[in-house]
Amino acid sequence: MHSDYDYLIIGGGMAADAAAKGIRELDADGTIGIVGEETTAPFPRPDLSKKLWIDPDYSEDDAALHTEDKTRATLHLGARAQNLDAEDRTVATDAGDTFGYGKLLIATGGHPRQLAGLAPSARVIYYRTLDHYHRLRAAAKGGPHVVVVGGGYIGSEITAALSQSGCTVTLVHPGAVVGEHFLPSELAEQYERAFTDAGVTIRAGVRVESGTTGPAGVELRLSDGSVAAADLAVVGLGIEPAGAIAGDGGIDRSADGGIVVDARLATSRPDVYAAGDVADYPDAILGRRRVEHVDNATEMGRTVGRIMAGSDEVYDHTPLFYSDVFDIGYEAVGTLDAELETVVDAQDDGYVVYYLDGDQVVGVLLWNVWDATDQARAVMRSGERPDSFAGLIT
């Protein structure tokens, strides 16, 4: 099958949905095609580890983005785009279909980082998609023992979600304390205590070296020689950017495999753009970077959609990210790295943490402090070390 579109979007995630909606803000009639390797329509990924688990009144229907209804885009799902010919303006998929385009957006996101010696299976889920949520949600009804690998963003959230859903959970991570990679020590201790108070067993300071699965469950062999056995394993170790198709099309890529774009989200080839998790872009405050969070995906997607449809704007948004784990919630902007100098300002019900590289604030964490991300951006934008941090953000 061959189809031609005025706007072709490769990738079926939130950036793709936002881009289609951005196009429609300026172009009511141009044809839009979305080619996605997942079998489900674009869906808000944060809900897969947050609200769908913890809010009994919230459903998939409530979360649905309704991409087709709102944009009249045609979805081509369950097929991976694997060949881009930027000269002929065509994209081919592993299903044998080809698509022609007037303008092309690569919003392919990423694929879950996998462990050597532990292949995906019925009992091993590298957690990222709506299909993964369906599988895990069905399994959780029986209250199984789940071992979660990874103490980062996804690993911590799915650990909390499973624990709150009646599962017995063991969390395996390489650090000494959960959250120590991004939190100052006093907050990392509070963060880990939230897990242990909920009954989560923490296996700290170890990595998974290999694993086996069978009818009885999964066994993970750890770097200290021990074995973590459970009914199933859920792995959340971040993603690898899915930028290979850009390289195949002669488009510039970053060292980590992302796709290099300019301030208008254009790649090195004419009429080809990139957005979302895969895009390496020049942040207006922090310089060139690649961000894997929903605020960036939706804001960048909407902006690139308008640009493709004729807008003369640039992407000048410094994105926020957020997490909810048990009764702890936070929002943040910029770089959160516990190896940087940190300054902690205690608030009435939470904390503001500043991360400094030399004299510049490069990140701000708002721990149980809300509606202050614009203030955080203003502090970072100043480029100077404040004379005092007390009460700087409230």
Protein Blocks (a to p, Z undefined) as FASTA:
>chain_A
ZZddfbdcedjbfklmmmmmmmmmmmmkbccddddfbfbdcddfklmmmmmmmmmkbcfk
lmpnolmmmnopacdehiacfbdcfknopacdfkopacddfbdcddehpaddddehiacd
fklccdfbfklmmmmmmmmmnopacddedjbfklmmmmmmmmmnopacddddfbfbehkl
mpcfklmmmmmmmmmmnopacdehiacfbdcddfkbccdddfkopacddfbdcddebjad
dfklmmmnopacdfkopacddfkopafbehiacedjllccddfklopaddddfklmmmmm
mmmmmmmnopabdcfbdcdddddehjbccddehjddfkbccdddddfklccddddehjbc
fbdcdehiahklmmmmmmmmnopacfbfghkaZZ
